[in-house]
Amino acid sequence: MNDLLHKADDLSRRHFLAQATKSLLGVTVFTPLLAQAAATSQGKSAAAAGPLRKPTARNVIYLYMSGGMTHVDTLDPKTGEVAGPVKSISTAADGIFLSEYMPGLAKKMDVASLVRGISTTQGAHEQGNYYMHTSYTMRGTITHPGLGAWIQKHEGRTNRTLPGSVRIGGGANGGGSGFMESKYAPLVLGSATEGVKNSRMGVSEKEFNDRLMLAQQFDEAFHQKYNQKNVRAYKDMYDDALRLMKSEDLKAFDLSQESAAVREAYGNNGFGQGCLLARRLVEHDVRFVEVTLGGWDTHSNNFTSVERLAGSLDQALSTLLTDLERRGLLEETVVCLATEFGRTPLINDDDGRDHFPQAFSGLLAGGGIKGGMVHGKTCERAENVVEGKVSVPDFNATIAYALGLPLDQIVYSASKRPFTVADKGQPIMSLFA
Amino acid sequence: MTFRWPRFYPPVVSVAAVLMASPCLSAAESAVAAAAAEGAEVVTGHLFNSLLYLPTGLVLGAILLEFFAQWKKNREVEPGILFLLFGAAGASVSVAVLAYLFSPVGRASGQLSLFAMWMTVVAAAISAAFYLKRQARSQRLFSLNPAPQLAGRVVVPRTSGQRGLIIGYRIALVLAFLITLVGISEMPLSQARGPSLAQATQSLVQAWGQPESPVRPAVTAPSPAVTEAPSPAAPVTPAAPPSLASLLGAETPSPLAAVPATPAPAPSTPSAPAPSTPSTPVAAPPAPVSPAPSAPATTPPESESMVSATTPPEPPEPAKPAVPSVPAPAVPVKPAAAATPVVKTAAAKLPSNFFATKIKPMIDSKCVDCHGSTKQKGDLRLDSVAAIKKGAGHPVVVAGDLELSSFYQRLITPDQEDLMPPPDKGGPLAPNVIAMVKAWIEAGADFGDGVVATGQPPAVVRPGGVLEEEKSKAVPPPPAAIVDQLVQGGAVIRAMSANGALLDINLTHYEAGPVNLADLSPIAKNILALDLSRTRLKDADLAPLAGMTNLVRLELKRNTITDAGLVHVQGLVELETLNLFDTQVTDAGLAQLAGLKRLQKVFVFNTKVTAGGAAALQKAIPGVVVNLGE
């Protein structure tokens, strides 16, 4: 209070007049209080949500297995009827077994941890995908942002030139900027190898600048007339694009900079190259990179498809972990393997497995997460979580916690609805050292 | 007749009052932000809460009467309006004074003081309204006098002066009403809890300039969680109220000058760490208490900032959404030498069979249907002591801490969805039952099983966190100007300790010219982690690193650094992680690091380091992992 009043002593004349006018005209009548009330009613405010905890990670590489990865044939192997023809193998971590489709990952289990008791409420692809990406269930009235947007909203980018979030080889269902500003939306790349489209000036620099100037002249009146957040966002987008085009960091997208041996090690397929690109981008301080591997919806011929898919996944993931580790990047990067739901342990008549939201598995590595751990356990038939049940928000909260994001800080949508990163999920603390 | 200017034209007076109040508003605004930073909540007592609504009510009454007076010209009620306005003015002055008195003791001091400012404005507006009304009335009566009421109602045309008075009066009245209404409805007041008049009295006593008097008036609110043991490391208690003398002496007058009823306290010494400030809870030092032997696996969380924050005497916030704090595993906390463990004593001693005789029967009848052997909603079972202690993935009962005990919070939450028992199953429980649970948890949540709770959740921190929290106390916070300048230039800076003294700085994308580590010298001790990847630094540029003795993690990857550069790293004894990937260092350079006994990870992929050099370092520092990338 003393400080407060002393502060009042050294008001400038300008400040004094501004304050006086404002109060006389009723401009500030209780606006500070209103803002405060909004913050206080939630118990925390923006400032309070500051460095309560020490972040252990800076970036996320999010490997998304689209279609619903079968947990029984990959991360949570079983014996007997439900296993089908798949055997389990031991791993670098004592007591942890993986499916024989994952030999590479088995060698890296000392740096990765499994979450075997995830359980979701969504059993359809679109809804499950959305839920996994946003921690909120799909609804008509609002679109929720994904983790990439949350990171940028709370902490901004590290590299101001490159986009804060990049999505490689995936659709746009869930995980966009949602109700947040569109500048937080990920840059979507169809394929890892083609780089950023249209990132080269097709004309001379002078001509390019002339065109730019012309465009600005056209826009100016409109911008003045509609000086709003969403309109300004377009301008920001242009500025970002220009900065990217002129940047040295653009070569982060260029996989030809890597040696053939490295490219080969990741696997000569879209997902493998995507993981390599993810590593390059994280190295250039892009904070959230998502790589999608599709085709996991194995209702029929499960074992043929899974052997192929798990092969790509295993090669890319194990190489990625090794590569991140030796560059010291695994210290500050969470690698996460997620999917929308598991698949039925019971093999159907088409030799396939169907949707199974009740229990499935994920993987977390790096960024302060301990290696060689398993959280949660399913029963012998892989059908029920018998220990350490984890909801989808819990899983995402774990990633957010590693990043040091304030889990309880509320961000309001335009319609003033309150949302938090990972919707009240509780991080799995046993995974942190 | 012509219009006479009164001697003190009231609008002028009220405008002056507002002008005087306004400079303090900006200060109050910043204080509000600061208070918000603590997740503050207004803590006041019964008296204040009930008095708060009086001005609004009285002004509303006056407005209604005014309508009544206009309707069919019921002039007779006009003295009543004046009476109500007089009362309203008095009440708002009282509220303003009380809010000011409470502001040093409440947790949302800034909010309350801002509120006090506005109540001053309200008081001025009401007084103005009162004065204008009286002027208008007396002038009207005066103009009626020459023509006494012979023929019933005589409609005398109003003069322009009268019209002005009436318009001014109405504006002032409506303004006062709106301000009080908006202000009060937006005050997130705690209802009838926490420190009350006794604390206000105490702060008053302080304000009267007796800081050294060892008077300890009884604090009305029982505060069992707060230790009475004075702690040598107790941080600064909330500032004592400023003395009016200093206020009046200030260059800009304070709004309180407009409040006539303010007692004039003698100058006090606010900087003196008042030896006895019972109105403010003794701040617990961030005591690294060794984990409770009772249940280390369910160690309750405590955000790091709370560790150093002042412990509120009355923690529960019913309005808080039932988001339990992040549960954390029990980290075997390294006891830091400087820390004094706080001895916590349960204030109210309950009989050891309290749980068995009072709490258990309540749980059995109210909770076990859904949280028992048949159903385990929310993965929570409450049918045995072990199950209660286990909680639902996070602890539900935390001895001595109501705020962290969701078992209690769910009983009192206003959120119908979170309320336990659910509204359709008999919730909420009777107030006396809730009070019983509260008392039990406050007294240490004794299950009667012989396991004595410590009464305080151990500080939960990330690995090495205790050390860092201790370290952060020893380091003065970085000057904001330097940090701002770095951030402007493109540095990415994250705070790594609750008080913001320790920093993680990433200079990879620094744009404002080449990175010059000498710029960091003023905050050298603040740097816990430093990322210099791809900054084109040369060996000689690394010299300022030697001063960053708190450095735990250093990223030098992708620079043309040689062994000569590592010389500057030799003295960084706290260093745990060193990334030399893609540099020019050799085995000889690595050998220089042998003195860094805390080193855990060294990355030397793509350097000239050989397996032999790595092995040599691993021999010199037991436990270090040298990653050659093979």
Chai-1 contact restraints between the chains, C-beta under 6 A:
chainA,res_idxA,chainB,res_idxB,connection_type,confidence,min_distance_angstrom,max_distance_angstrom,comment,restraint_id
A,M1,B,P104,contact,1.0,0.0,6.0,A-B,restraint_1
A,M1,B,A239,contact,1.0,0.0,6.0,A-B,restraint_2
A,M1,B,P241,contact,1.0,0.0,6.0,A-B,restraint_3
A,M1,B,P242,contact,1.0,0.0,6.0,A-B,restraint_4
A,N2,B,A239,contact,1.0,0.0,6.0,A-B,restraint_5
A,N2,B,P242,contact,1.0,0.0,6.0,A-B,restraint_6
A,N2,B,P270,contact,1.0,0.0,6.0,A-B,restraint_7
A,L4,B,A27,contact,1.0,0.0,6.0,A-B,restraint_8
A,L4,B,A31,contact,1.0,0.0,6.0,A-B,restraint_9
A,L5,B,P242,contact,1.0,0.0,6.0,A-B,restraint_10
A,K7,B,A27,contact,1.0,0.0,6.0,A-B,restraint_11
A,A8,B,P23,contact,1.0,0.0,6.0,A-B,restraint_12
A,A8,B,C24,contact,1.0,0.0,6.0,A-B,restraint_13
A,A8,B,A27,contact,1.0,0.0,6.0,A-B,restraint_14
A,A8,B,T252,contact,1.0,0.0,6.0,A-B,restraint_15
A,D9,B,A250,contact,1.0,0.0,6.0,A-B,restraint_16
A,D9,B,E251,contact,1.0,0.0,6.0,A-B,restraint_17
A,L11,B,P23,contact,1.0,0.0,6.0,A-B,restraint_18
A,F16,B,P23,contact,1.0,0.0,6.0,A-B,restraint_19
A,Q19,B,S22,contact,1.0,0.0,6.0,A-B,restraint_20
A,Q19,B,L25,contact,1.0,0.0,6.0,A-B,restraint_21
A,Q19,B,S26,contact,1.0,0.0,6.0,A-B,restraint_22
A,A20,B,L19,contact,1.0,0.0,6.0,A-B,restraint_23
A,A20,B,S22,contact,1.0,0.0,6.0,A-B,restraint_24
A,S23,B,V18,contact,1.0,0.0,6.0,A-B,restraint_25
A,S23,B,S22,contact,1.0,0.0,6.0,A-B,restraint_26
A,L24,B,V18,contact,1.0,0.0,6.0,A-B,restraint_27
A,F30,B,V182,contact,1.0,0.0,6.0,A-B,restraint_28
A,F30,B,G183,contact,1.0,0.0,6.0,A-B,restraint_29
A,P32,B,E29,contact,1.0,0.0,6.0,A-B,restraint_30
A,P32,B,V32,contact,1.0,0.0,6.0,A-B,restraint_31
A,L33,B,E186,contact,1.0,0.0,6.0,A-B,restraint_32
A,L34,B,E186,contact,1.0,0.0,6.0,A-B,restraint_33
A,Q36,B,V32,contact,1.0,0.0,6.0,A-B,restraint_34
A,Q36,B,A36,contact,1.0,0.0,6.0,A-B,restraint_35
A,Q36,B,Q111,contact,1.0,0.0,6.0,A-B,restraint_36
A,A37,B,E186,contact,1.0,0.0,6.0,A-B,restraint_37
A,A37,B,P188,contact,1.0,0.0,6.0,A-B,restraint_38
A,A39,B,A36,contact,1.0,0.0,6.0,A-B,restraint_39
A,T40,B,P188,contact,1.0,0.0,6.0,A-B,restraint_40
A,S41,B,P188,contact,1.0,0.0,6.0,A-B,restraint_41
A,G43,B,G39,contact,1.0,0.0,6.0,A-B,restraint_42
A,G43,B,K320,contact,1.0,0.0,6.0,A-B,restraint_43
A,K44,B,G39,contact,1.0,0.0,6.0,A-B,restraint_44
A,S45,B,A36,contact,1.0,0.0,6.0,A-B,restraint_45
A,A47,B,A37,contact,1.0,0.0,6.0,A-B,restraint_46
A,A48,B,A37,contact,1.0,0.0,6.0,A-B,restraint_47
A,A48,B,G39,contact,1.0,0.0,6.0,A-B,restraint_48
A,P51,B,A495,contact,1.0,0.0,6.0,A-B,restraint_49
A,L52,B,S303,contact,1.0,0.0,6.0,A-B,restraint_50
A,L52,B,E304,contact,1.0,0.0,6.0,A-B,restraint_51
A,L52,B,S305,contact,1.0,0.0,6.0,A-B,restraint_52
A,K54,B,R462,contact,1.0,0.0,6.0,A-B,restraint_53
A,K54,B,M496,contact,1.0,0.0,6.0,A-B,restraint_54
A,T158,B,V492,contact,1.0,0.0,6.0,A-B,restraint_55
A,N159,B,H509,contact,1.0,0.0,6.0,A-B,restraint_56
A,R326,B,F605,contact,1.0,0.0,6.0,A-B,restraint_57
A,R326,B,N627,contact,1.0,0.0,6.0,A-B,restraint_58
A,R326,B,G629,contact,1.0,0.0,6.0,A-B,restraint_59
A,R327,B,F581,contact,1.0,0.0,6.0,A-B,restraint_60
A,G328,B,N579,contact,1.0,0.0,6.0,A-B,restraint_61
A,G328,B,F581,contact,1.0,0.0,6.0,A-B,restraint_62
A,G328,B,F603,contact,1.0,0.0,6.0,A-B,restraint_63
A,D408,B,V323,contact,1.0,0.0,6.0,A-B,restraint_64
A,K424,B,V323,contact,1.0,0.0,6.0,A-B,restraint_65
A,P427,B,V326,contact,1.0,0.0,6.0,A-B,restraint_66
A,M429,B,P327,contact,1.0,0.0,6.0,A-B,restraint_67
A,M429,B,A328,contact,1.0,0.0,6.0,A-B,restraint_68
A,M429,B,P329,contact,1.0,0.0,6.0,A-B,restraint_69
A,S430,B,P329,contact,1.0,0.0,6.0,A-B,restraint_70
A,A433,B,P463,contact,1.0,0.0,6.0,A-B,restraint_71
